[in-house]
Amino acid sequence: MESTTANSTPSRGRRNTKEKSMNRIDSTKAQLDTHEAICAERYGHITERFVNMETRFDRIEADIREIKESTQGHFDEIKRLIGVQQNEKFKTIIVTAGSIVVGLLSLLGYIVVHIK
């Protein structure tokens, strides 16, 4: 009878070890499944945030383009006014220089006439 009892004990030990090993595998699989589900949810949220950020960047880019186009017209007007202003300054300088030359010639003529 001892041999029967002795033989059944190692068999039970292997069975307990096998059951513990299976329980550990099942527990690990459950933890891995939970981890995968959590990661999938996080990935979904990250993807959603990227899409939202992309939409916001598109709006910002459109606003910047609109501002650029509207200010470009204003800058063109400013350039035109600066050009006109420069032309006006040039005309003023020419008129002033001409007036000075005419005044000096008149003075010279007056002096020549009165010296005789």
Secondary structure by P-SEA (a helix, b strand, c coil): caaaaaaaaaaaaaaaaaaaaaaaaaaaaaaaaaaaaaaaaaaaaaaaaaaaaaaaaaaaaaaaaaaaaaaaaaaaaaaaaaaaaaaaaaaaaaaaaaaaaaaaaaaaaaaaaaac
